[in-house]
Amino acid sequence: MVQVDKGLEIVDPNCLKERLLDLRVWHRKGQRAPHKPLLVLWAMGRCLRGEPRLGSYEETATALRKLLQQFGPPSKTVHPEHPFWRLRNDKVWQVPGEANIALTSRGDAQIGSLREQNAHGGFTREVYAQLANEKFALEIALNLLEAHFPHSQHDEILQAVGMPVQADDDWIPVRRRPRDSSFSGNVLKAYGHRCAVCSFSVQINNQAVALDAAHIKWHKANGPDQVPNGLALCSLHHRLFDAGAFTLCEDRKIRVSKSVAGERTQESLRQFDTKRIWLPELDSHFPALEFLKWHQCQVFKRY
């Protein structure tokens, strides 16, 4: 075993892989907390670009704040100082001179102290050296994405952190929970093979094209593979739904986020605001309220 950076022992790349895939992520009542995974992905992008191992708190906080606003749960405020400090506990990160940082009553670093001390943080030397291998880093990145984000956001997140998008043919995802292979077919059938928002429906040889079975409560958040937790959405509205551009109210009417802007948004999304989605014939297949409430609280960009 190799002893590095304050007692961190890494036996081999497999040990490092497990450590990064088993980050201590905060959990409470289904709330999302992708802060650590996003910080790790951002730091991995820096590593692959050959940037310095340690980055200042200000630089890190600015980048992480932007990532959390785009890919994190809706919140009026974000706290990049928490993962910057707490990732040390996962034995992959260090903040040199940490003894000089003043702490809050909860044991977190005080933002003012991080700034006054010009704190820097980053992967330990051993971790940084191993993550310089692009194939190895991308494998870990893809598995982190698989564990914490829906597929519709994977490429966008990789681009945002500056990592290559293409996956290696030998990559095998580490799934936290198996999927029910019948979920997609059951959802599309319940919605008559058309988008619940815009009624888009194209088939080639009796196979739906550009139409997805979207989870309302994400599979990553332990959402069940059941029709009441699914929506048939065209590829465009699936990505917009997962990004929080719109949600469904309890009456199954569409609510578009006020933060949505850009060309042709009226045509592609805003025209559906306050309109009820195309519902399945069976009441038992309607979107369940418990899953709609999760999406409203954890994904929809209401701020």
N, C-alpha and C positions, 0 to 999 in steps of 0.2 A: 504494500500500500504506500501511497505517496502522501506525505503530510504537507498541506499547503494552507496559507492564510488562516491563522487563528484556529487551528484544529480541524479544518475542513479536510476530510479524507475521501478521496475518490479512487475507487478500485480500478474502474475501467469505464469506457464510454457507456456501457449499459447502465452502470450505476448512476452516471450523470443524467442519462435519459430518464430514468425512473424519478430522479430527484426533481427534474424540471417538469415532468408530467404529473407529479403529485404535489404541486404547490399547495400550501395551506391557504385555501381561498375561503373567505368569510361567507357563512351561510346563515340565513334566517328567513323562514316562512317564504321560501321560493324567490327571494330577492336576488337579483343578479349582482355580482361583484367581479367584473373582469379586469380589475385594476392590475393585479400582478401579471396575468397572462399578457396583457397589452404592453406592460413595461418590459417583460422578457422579450417579446417579439420585437419591440423597438430597439432594445439593446443588441439583439441578434443582428438586426439590420445594420447597425453601426459597426459591429464586428466584421461582417462580410464586406463592408465597404472600406475596411482598413482604418477606421477612425479610432481615436484614442480609447483605451479600455475604460477610463473613468470620464464621466461627464459631469459638469456642474449641476447643482440642484436646479438652478434657474433654467438651464437648457433642457434638462430632463422634464421639469414640471411643465414647461411650455408645450413640449411635444406630447406629453402624456395627457395634458388637459384637452388638447385638440382631439386626440384619439378617443378619449372618454366621451367627449361631447358628440362624436360621430357614431361610435360603436357601443358606448355604454348605456346604462339605463337612464331615463330622463331624470334630470336633477337640476335645481337652480344653482347649486354649487358642486364643484368636484374637488377632491382632495388628493392631488398627486403626491403630497408629502407622505401619505400613509404607505403606499407600496414602496416608495423610495427608501423608507426606513425599515418597514416590516419584512422586506424581501431578504434581509440579512438572516432572518430566522430560518430560511430555507436552505442555508449553507451553500448558496451559489452567488451571493452578492456581498459587497463590502462597502463601507463608508469610512475611509481612513480618517483617523482623528475623531472617531465617534465619541470618545470619552469627553470631548469638549462641547458636545451638543447638549443644550438644555432640553429637558423632557417635560411633557405635560403630566398631569396626574394619572393618566392612563398609560404612560410609558411610551408615548409617541414623541417624535422629535418636534420641537417648537419651530414653526416656519421662520420666525424672526431669527432664531439661533442658527438655522441652516444657512440663512443668508449672511448673517454676521460672520460666521466661520468660513464662508465661501466653500461650503461642503460640496464634495464630489462623491459620486457613487458609480459603481459598475460591477460587472462580473469579477470574480476572483481571477487571478492569473491563470490557474489551471483550467477553469471553465472557459475563459476567453480563448485560450490556446486551442481547446478542443472544438469550440464553435466556429473557428476559422475555416473548418472543413465544410464547404458549402452543402455537400450532399447530406452530411450528418445534421447540420443546422436546419436544413429544409425539412428533413424527416421529423425533427422535433417540432418545428413550427406547424407543420400540417397536423400533427397529432394534438397540439395545443388548440388549434382551430377546431378540430373535430370534437374536442372535449367541451369547448366553451361557446362556440358560435355556430349559427346555421350555415349550411353550405353556400347559400346565396351571398354571404358576406366574405367568404374566404379569400377570393382573389382581390377584392377591394382592400382588405386589411393588409395582405401581403404587399400590395402596391403602396399603401399608406406608410408602411414601416420600411419600405425600400428593399424588400426581399424579392428574389425571383419568383415568378408565379408558377412556372411549369413544375409539375411533380415528376419525380423519378419513377420509372416503370416498376421498380422493385419495392416501392413504398407500400407498406401494409399498415393501415390505420389501426390504432389501438382504441377500440370502442369501449366506452364505459358501460354501455347497456345495449343489448341486441335490439335490432329493429324488427318489427313485424312486417314481413314481405308483402302481406296482403293489404297494408294500410293504403298505399297509393291507389290501387285498383278500386278498393271500396269507396274511397272518397270521391274519385272521379266519377264513378258510377252513380253515387248518391246525388251529385250535382249535374247529372246528365251530360258529362264530358264538355262542360263549358265553364268559362271563368265566372265566378260568383259576382265579380264587380262589373265587367264590361261585356260579358256573354261571349267572349272570343271562343271559337271552336273550329279547329282545323284538324283533320285526320288524313293520314296517308296509309292506305291499306288497312283501314279500320283501327289505326293506332293514333292516339292523340299526339299532337306535335305542339311543343312550346306551351304545354299545359301541365301544371304541377299540383301535387297534393301537398299543401303547406300545413305545417303544424301551427296552431294558434299559440299554445304554450309549447315552447321549443322542446324538442327531444332532449337537448342538452340540459334543460331545466326539469327533467323528469316528466315532461308532458307525455301522456299515453298515446299509443298508436291506435286511436279509436276515431271513428267518423265524427263524433261531436267535438273533437279537438282538431278537426281538419277543415280546410277550405280548398276548393278547386280554384286555382288562380293561374292566369297566364304568366309567362315568365317575367314580364314587366311588373305586374301588380304583386307578384310573389316577392320580388326584390324590394319593392316599395313598402310592402307590409312588414317584412323582416327588418327594414331600416327604420321603421316607426313613422313613415310618412303619412300613414292613415291607420285607423283602428276601427273596430265595430263597437257601437254602443249596445246597451242591454236589449234594445228593440231591434237589433241587427241592422241598424242604419249606419252608413259610412260617415266617419268623422275625419276630415283631412286636417293635418297639422298646420297651424298658422305659420310655421317656420318654412314650409315648402315654398320654393321660388324657382324661377327659371323659365325659359322659353317653352311654350306649348304645354305648360302645366295645367292650364284650363282644359285643354282637349284630352290630355292623358289621365288627369286625376281630379281636378277641382270640380269638373262637371258632375261628378258622382257624389259630392259632398251632400250629406243629409238624405241620400237615397238609400233604400233598403236593398241589400244584396239579393241575388237570385238564390232562393232557398230550396233545399231538397224537398221532395214530396212528403217524406215521413218526418213527423215532428221529432221523433227520437233521433234523427240525424242532424237536427238544427245545432248550430254552434252553442256549446254549453256556456252558461253565464260565468262559471268559475274560471274557465280558460280565457274568456273575453276580458274579465277583470284583471287577470295576470298580464295580458298583453297591454291593456290600458296603462297599468302601473309600471311595468318593467321594460316596455319597448317603445310605446307611442311617444313621440317627441312633442309633449304638450307644452314645453317651455320654449 
